Amino acid sequence: MTEPRDVSAADALAAQARFYDLYAPDYVNPLAPTNRRVHDPLDPTAAADLVDRLAPEGDVLELACGPGGFTAELARRASSVTAVDASPRMLARNRIEVDQPNVSYVLADAFDWRPEQRYDFVFFGFWLSHVPPARFDDFWHGLRTCIRDGARVAFVDEDDRSRTNDDVRVENDIPLAPRRLPDGRTLDVIKVFWEPAELTARLHRLGWTFDIRRYHDIFMHGEGTLTRD
């Protein structure tokens, strides 16, 4: 029988996916009303700098690719990029904005999708904070099916300094933050604000070795490898 917590996590993920699909045309639009107390996105120059420092090569997988801000930078350096997202509207926007021949698109849930190949580098931007606590281990175990030996995994996200930027409530051990659509409807998204040292230790227990550093005022980025089966 499914535990209540699992059902709650599934419901929260479904609501979150629906919000981002409906919000896709306005996502990271500086002219759109913000859902946050502070509108402080990672600017394109910083995104390009971060990808250059990570120096991805070979076949790259991007999970929760969104509208393409990071996809374009990854495509600039990689042989191929597989961009995965659960939102049809986000993928459609990404196709238009990136429009690179070495990028292929997959409509899929990051938890359930299993690739037909393995990758040299995996990246996800602003996704980890949307993973419910009950599914955190599942997500990282699933990544093992995506990587070749010696592959690197990297991410960028908000860190614990962003807690005051949201009105977060906890239901069934899931931290939820409200997000308003342009038509006035409100849906919840999952928001987990990790502290870098705590996240590093959690990943180490799962067999990953990561170097996680604070970045700008409210962000962090991490890079690591699977070191233990």
Solvent accessible surface area in square Angstrom, and as a share of the most:
residue,aa,sasa,rsa
1,M,236,1.05
2,T,84,0.49
3,E,108,0.48
4,P,99,0.62
5,R,110,0.40
6,D,61,0.31
7,V,73,0.42
8,S,22,0.14
9,A,0,0.00
10,A,54,0.42
11,D,88,0.46
12,A,12,0.10
13,L,23,0.11
14,A,64,0.49
15,A,31,0.24
16,Q,7,0.03
17,A,40,0.31
18,R,125,0.46
19,F,2,0.01
20,Y,39,0.15
21,D,21,0.11
22,L,40,0.20
23,Y,23,0.09
24,A,1,0.01
25,P,90,0.56
26,D,36,0.19
27,Y,53,0.20
28,V,78,0.45
29,N,47,0.24
30,P,108,0.68
31,L,165,0.82
32,A,15,0.12
33,P,116,0.73
34,T,65,0.38
35,N,42,0.21
36,R,49,0.18
37,R,143,0.52
38,V,89,0.51
39,H,87,0.39
40,D,56,0.29
41,P,71,0.44
42,L,25,0.12
43,D,68,0.35
44,P,110,0.69
45,T,106,0.62
46,A,7,0.06
47,A,8,0.07
48,A,26,0.20
49,D,63,0.33
50,L,1,0.00
51,V,0,0.00
52,D,56,0.29
53,R,141,0.51
54,L,9,0.05
55,A,33,0.26
56,P,0,0.00
57,E,120,0.54
58,G,24,0.23
59,D,32,0.16
60,V,0,0.00
61,L,0,0.00
62,E,2,0.01
63,L,3,0.02
64,A,26,0.20
65,C,8,0.05
66,G,9,0.09
67,P,11,0.07
68,G,4,0.04
69,G,53,0.51
70,F,21,0.09
71,T,0,0.00
72,A,41,0.32
73,E,32,0.14
74,L,0,0.00
75,A,10,0.08
76,R,131,0.48
77,R,96,0.35
78,A,11,0.08
79,S,79,0.51
80,S,36,0.24
81,V,1,0.01
82,T,13,0.08
83,A,0,0.00
84,V,1,0.00
85,D,16,0.08
86,A,48,0.37
87,S,2,0.01
88,P,71,0.45
89,R,116,0.42
90,M,6,0.03
91,L,11,0.05
92,A,51,0.39
93,R,47,0.17
94,N,0,0.00
95,R,131,0.48
96,I,139,0.70
97,E,101,0.45
98,V,9,0.05
99,D,115,0.59
100,Q,87,0.39
101,P,135,0.85
102,N,41,0.21
103,V,15,0.09
104,S,60,0.39
105,Y,36,0.14
106,V,41,0.23
107,L,102,0.51
108,A,21,0.16
109,D,55,0.29
110,A,19,0.15
111,F,14,0.06
112,D,109,0.57
113,W,43,0.15
114,R,116,0.42
115,P,21,0.14
116,E,185,0.83
117,Q,77,0.34
118,R,117,0.43
119,Y,6,0.02
120,D,50,0.26
121,F,1,0.01
122,V,0,0.00
123,F,0,0.00
124,F,0,0.00
125,G,13,0.13
126,F,50,0.21
127,W,28,0.10
128,L,1,0.01
129,S,2,0.01
130,H,17,0.08
131,V,2,0.01
132,P,0,0.00
133,P,52,0.32
134,A,30,0.24
135,R,53,0.19
136,F,1,0.01
137,D,50,0.26
138,D,71,0.37
139,F,4,0.02
140,W,1,0.00
141,H,87,0.39
142,G,8,0.08
143,L,3,0.01
144,R,50,0.18
145,T,50,0.29
146,C,6,0.03
147,I,11,0.06
148,R,94,0.34
149,D,151,0.78
150,G,72,0.69
151,A,5,0.04
152,R,66,0.24
153,V,0,0.00
154,A,0,0.00
155,F,1,0.00
156,V,1,0.00
157,D,1,0.01
158,E,11,0.05
159,D,0,0.00
160,D,31,0.16
161,R,90,0.33
162,S,2,0.01
163,R,130,0.47
164,T,112,0.65
165,N,12,0.06
166,D,11,0.06
167,D,88,0.46
168,V,59,0.34
169,R,101,0.37
170,V,101,0.58
171,E,84,0.37
172,N,93,0.48
173,D,78,0.40
174,I,4,0.02
175,P,20,0.12
176,L,16,0.08
177,A,0,0.00
178,P,51,0.32
179,R,13,0.05
180,R,146,0.53
181,L,7,0.04
182,P,97,0.61
183,D,93,0.48
184,G,36,0.34
185,R,115,0.42
186,T,69,0.40
187,L,42,0.21
188,D,31,0.16
189,V,0,0.00
190,I,0,0.00
191,K,7,0.03
192,V,22,0.13
193,F,13,0.06
194,W,21,0.07
195,E,56,0.25
196,P,12,0.08
197,A,66,0.51
198,E,94,0.42
199,L,0,0.00
200,T,44,0.26
201,A,46,0.36
202,R,59,0.22
203,L,0,0.00
204,H,107,0.48
205,R,154,0.56
206,L,22,0.11
207,G,1,0.01
208,W,1,0.00
209,T,71,0.41
210,F,14,0.06
211,D,74,0.38
212,I,20,0.10
213,R,146,0.53
214,R,101,0.37
215,Y,16,0.06
216,H,104,0.46
217,D,110,0.57
218,I,28,0.14
219,F,8,0.03
220,M,1,0.01
221,H,24,0.11
222,G,0,0.00
223,E,54,0.24
224,G,7,0.07
225,T,44,0.25
226,L,48,0.24
227,T,86,0.50
228,R,117,0.43
229,D,151,0.78
